[in-house]
């Protein structure tokens, strides 16, 4: 896994989430838009923050927080789709991106934990 690829994916995803939030607010949906706005942009913020971690344990902690935020974002995407706030194409695109980020985060956490054990 390339850290720069994960950083870029999470940044691109955050941009799309912000654009989604704008669309939702135009539809006067504020509850879920606020939630997905926070969780969806927090993923990338924690990944970026992990690059300046104070050691491996802190690095793992930041990535695990990003993973939790990605999981929460997946929930909000499911809810938006099931309540017809987003269409199938938007849902699948964002959900697939969110899943790809989660997979990369899981892999990064496993690698970092293995490296911690061998130190």
N, C-alpha and C positions, 0 to 999 in steps of 0.2 A: 504494500500500500504506500502510495506517495502522499506525504503530508501536504504537499502543495496542491495535489489533486483534491484532497478532502477539503482543504481550505477554500479552494475555488468553487467546488460544488456547493459548499455550505453558504458561501457568499452569494452565488447565483440563486440559490434556493431562497435566501433571505429577501433578495430583490423581488422575486416572484410573490413571496408572502406579503410583502409590503404593498405590491400592486393589487393583490387579492383583497387585502384589508381596505384599500381605497374603494374598490368595487363594492364590497359588502357595505361600507358606510354610505355609499351612494344609494344602496337599497334600504337604508335605515336599519341595518342589522349591526348592533353595537356589542352585544354580549359576547357572541362567539368571535367576532372580528377582533375584539380586544384580547381575548384569550389566545387565539392562533397567532396574532401579531407578536405577543410576548414570547410564546414558546417557539414559534418558527424562526424568529430572529435570534433567540438565545442560543440556538444550536451553534451557529457560526461564531457568536461572541465567545462561547466557552472553548471552541476549538482554537480560536485565535489566542485566547488567554492561556491555553495549555502550552503554547510555544514559549511562554515565559514562566513556566512552573518552577517552583522552588524544590526541584527534585522529582524523582520518578513517581513517588506516591501522590504528590500534588498533580502531576501530569495525568496520572490515571484518574484521579478524582475529577478533574475538569472534563476529561473525555466521558466519564460515566455520567456526569451531569448533562453533557450534550446529548448522550444517548437517551436519558430520561426525557429530555425536552423533545427529542425527535419522536419518541413514543407518544408523548402527549399530543404533539402536532398531528401525528397519524390519526389519533382519536378525533381531533377537531375536524380533520379533513373528512373522515367517515361521517361525522354528524352533519357537516355542511352538505355533503352529497345526499344523504338520506332525507334531509329536509328541503332538498331542491334549491339550495342557494348556489350550488355550483353544478355544472353539467358533467357528463361522463368524461369528456375529453380533458377538461381541466382537472377533474378528480384523478383520473388515471395518471396524468402527467406529474402532478404534484405528489401523489401517493408513491409512484415509482421512484421519483427522486428522493423522497424521504426514506423509503426503504433502502435505496442504494447507500445513502449516508449512514443509516443504522448499521448496515452490513459492514461498512468500512470502519465505523466506530467500534463495533464488536471485535473485529480483527485487530485493530490497533490496541484495544484494551488487553486482549489476550497476549499479544506480542509484548507489550510493556510489562505485564504481570510475569510472563516467563523470564524476561530480562531481569526483573527485580529479584526473582528467585535464584538466578545464577550469579548475581553480584555478591 
